[in-house]
Amino acid sequence: MVLSIDTGFDILGLALLDENLQLVFSVNYRQLGTFSEKLVEKIDFHLKEYNIEKQQINKVVVNKGPGGYTGLRVGITTAKTLTYALKLPLYAYVSLDVLQYKHRHYEGRTVVAINAGRKEAYIKVFENGKSSDINLIKQQELPEILSEKDLLITKNLTVNHPKMIEEKESLAVEGAEFAISKSLLENPITLEPIYMRKD
């Protein structure tokens, strides 16, 4: 079974999928205190609720960002601990890639933007099967990048655009499907959250 953890935003997302990537459970919690206090507790609670032993998990997936750095660090540390203790492979995904993946059938250019705080946004542009690097820009610069035909997908960010979709839930389910299908294996020793600021 695949345990997926998303602590990249203001929602704690957990999902468990079977070997065929069929959903066993998915839960989203609005942040109640710090993720570090809740994450292990919630994992244990839902595994017990579904009568699943930790030994039945054979893969762990985690969001590596970009997103909220503190939350990402908690999720990654927990994922590393589980994979080390249970001797499991660790998979990780880029949040911007998964946000686009949910809408991959759109035929035009897609711009994905995540609130980075400090009036900034992480963005990535997808077009014709290719994507840009992740960029950190001022939120006020975003309208200059967009055309009316672009699909804009946002997380924790509202922009006046005719084709805007604001994703409200965690990426735990789609992140697991994406990371496993793309074989995004990570080294648990070296995996760190994506953080683009230099200060």
C-alpha positions as CSV (number, residue, x, y, z in Angstrom):
1,M,0.0,0.0,0.0
2,V,1.0,3.6,-0.6
3,L,0.9,6.2,2.1
4,S,0.9,9.8,0.9
5,I,1.6,12.9,3.0
6,D,1.0,16.5,1.9
7,T,1.9,19.2,4.4
8,G,2.9,21.8,1.9
9,F,0.0,24.2,2.5
10,D,-2.6,25.1,5.1
11,I,-4.2,21.7,4.8
12,L,-2.8,18.5,6.2
13,G,-3.6,15.8,3.6
14,L,-3.2,12.1,4.1
15,A,-4.1,9.3,1.6
16,L,-3.7,5.6,1.4
17,L,-3.8,3.8,-2.0
18,D,-3.6,0.1,-2.7
19,E,-1.2,-1.5,-5.1
20,N,-3.3,-0.6,-8.1
21,L,-3.4,3.0,-6.9
22,Q,-7.1,2.7,-5.9
23,L,-8.0,4.9,-3.1
24,V,-8.4,3.3,0.4
25,F,-8.9,6.6,2.2
26,S,-8.2,10.3,1.9
27,V,-8.5,13.0,4.6
28,N,-7.9,16.7,4.7
29,Y,-7.5,18.7,7.9
30,R,-7.4,22.4,8.1
31,Q,-4.4,23.2,10.2
32,L,-5.1,22.9,13.9
33,G,-1.9,23.8,15.6
34,T,1.4,22.7,14.1
35,F,1.6,19.8,11.7
36,S,4.4,18.3,13.8
37,E,2.0,17.7,16.7
38,K,-0.8,16.2,14.5
39,L,0.8,14.3,11.6
40,V,2.0,11.1,13.3
41,E,-1.1,11.0,15.5
42,K,-3.4,11.3,12.4
43,I,-1.5,8.6,10.5
44,D,-1.8,6.2,13.4
45,F,-5.5,7.1,13.9
46,H,-6.5,6.4,10.3
47,L,-4.4,3.2,9.9
48,K,-6.2,1.9,13.0
49,E,-9.6,3.1,11.7
50,Y,-9.1,1.0,8.5
51,N,-7.5,-1.9,10.3
52,I,-4.2,-1.5,8.5
53,E,-0.8,-2.3,10.0
54,K,2.2,-0.1,9.3
55,Q,3.9,-3.2,7.9
56,Q,1.3,-3.3,5.1
57,I,2.6,0.0,3.7
58,N,5.3,-0.6,1.1
59,K,5.8,2.9,-0.4
60,V,5.7,6.4,1.1
61,V,5.0,9.5,-1.0
62,V,5.5,13.1,0.2
63,N,5.1,16.6,-1.2
64,K,8.6,18.3,-1.5
65,G,7.2,21.7,-2.4
66,P,7.4,24.5,-3.2
67,G,4.9,25.5,-0.5
68,G,5.1,26.4,3.2
69,Y,8.6,25.6,4.2
70,T,7.9,24.6,7.9
71,G,5.0,22.3,6.9
72,L,7.0,20.7,4.1
73,R,9.9,20.1,6.5
74,V,7.6,18.3,8.9
75,G,6.1,16.1,6.2
76,I,9.4,15.2,4.7
77,T,10.9,14.4,8.1
78,T,8.0,12.2,9.0
79,A,8.2,10.4,5.6
80,K,11.9,9.9,6.0
81,T,11.4,8.4,9.5
82,L,8.8,6.0,8.2
83,T,10.8,4.9,5.3
84,Y,13.9,4.4,7.4
85,A,12.0,2.5,10.2
86,L,10.1,0.3,7.8
87,K,12.8,0.0,5.2
88,L,10.6,1.4,2.4
89,P,11.2,3.4,-0.8
90,L,10.4,7.1,-0.6
91,Y,8.8,9.0,-3.5
92,A,8.4,12.8,-3.7
93,Y,6.7,15.2,-6.1
94,V,6.9,18.9,-7.0
95,S,3.6,20.5,-6.0
96,L,3.4,22.7,-9.2
97,D,3.7,19.6,-11.4
98,V,0.9,17.8,-9.6
99,L,-1.4,20.9,-9.8
100,Q,-0.9,20.8,-13.6
101,Y,-1.2,17.0,-13.7
102,K,-4.8,17.3,-12.4
103,H,-5.6,19.4,-15.5
104,R,-3.2,17.9,-18.0
105,H,-5.9,17.4,-20.7
106,Y,-6.1,21.2,-21.2
107,E,-4.8,21.8,-24.7
108,G,-3.4,25.3,-24.3
109,R,-0.7,26.8,-22.1
110,T,-1.1,26.3,-18.4
111,V,0.4,28.5,-15.7
112,V,0.5,27.2,-12.2
113,A,1.0,29.7,-9.3
114,I,1.3,29.1,-5.6
115,N,1.3,31.8,-2.9
116,A,4.8,32.0,-1.6
117,G,4.1,34.7,1.1
118,R,5.7,38.1,1.1
119,K,3.5,39.1,-1.8
120,E,5.4,36.6,-4.0
121,A,4.3,33.5,-6.0
122,Y,6.0,30.3,-7.1
123,I,5.1,29.7,-10.8
124,K,5.7,27.2,-13.5
125,V,4.5,27.3,-17.1
126,F,3.5,24.2,-19.1
127,E,3.1,24.1,-22.8
128,N,3.3,21.5,-25.6
129,G,4.4,18.8,-23.2
130,K,7.3,20.9,-21.8
131,S,7.6,23.0,-18.7
132,S,9.6,26.0,-17.5
133,D,11.8,26.0,-14.4
134,I,10.2,27.0,-11.1
135,N,10.3,30.8,-10.7
136,L,9.7,33.0,-7.7
137,I,8.0,36.3,-8.8
138,K,6.1,39.2,-7.3
139,Q,2.4,38.4,-7.3
140,Q,1.8,41.7,-9.0
141,E,3.8,40.5,-12.0
142,L,1.6,37.5,-12.6
143,P,-1.1,39.2,-14.8
144,E,1.7,40.3,-17.1
145,I,2.7,36.7,-17.7
146,L,-0.9,35.5,-18.5
147,S,-2.9,35.7,-21.7
148,E,-6.7,35.3,-21.8
149,K,-6.4,31.8,-23.3
150,D,-4.1,30.5,-20.6
151,L,-5.4,28.1,-17.9
152,L,-4.3,29.5,-14.5
153,I,-4.2,27.0,-11.6
154,T,-3.6,28.5,-8.2
155,K,-3.1,27.4,-4.7
156,N,-3.8,29.8,-1.8
157,L,-3.8,32.6,-4.3
158,T,-6.6,34.4,-6.1
159,V,-6.0,36.3,-9.3
160,N,-8.5,38.0,-11.6
161,H,-8.3,35.8,-14.7
162,P,-11.1,34.4,-16.9
163,K,-9.7,30.8,-16.7
164,M,-8.6,30.5,-13.1
165,I,-9.0,27.4,-11.1
166,E,-8.2,27.6,-7.4
167,E,-7.3,24.2,-5.9
168,K,-8.7,24.0,-2.3
169,E,-7.8,20.5,-1.2
170,S,-4.5,18.7,-0.5
171,L,-2.4,17.0,-3.2
172,A,-2.1,13.8,-1.3
173,V,-4.1,11.6,-3.7
174,E,-3.0,13.0,-7.0
175,G,0.5,13.4,-5.7
176,A,0.7,9.7,-4.9
177,E,-0.6,8.7,-8.4
178,F,1.8,11.1,-10.1
179,A,4.9,10.2,-8.1
180,I,4.4,6.4,-8.4
181,S,3.4,6.5,-12.1
182,K,6.5,8.7,-12.9
183,S,8.8,6.6,-10.6
184,L,9.9,9.7,-8.7
185,L,12.1,7.9,-6.2
186,E,14.1,10.0,-3.8
187,N,17.1,9.3,-1.5
188,P,15.7,9.7,2.1
189,I,19.1,11.0,3.2
190,T,19.4,13.9,0.8
191,L,15.7,14.8,0.2
192,E,15.0,18.4,1.3
193,P,12.0,20.8,0.7
194,I,12.2,23.0,-2.3
195,Y,13.0,26.5,-1.0
196,M,14.0,29.1,-3.5
197,R,14.7,32.1,-1.3
198,K,18.3,32.9,-0.5
199,D,17.6,34.7,2.8
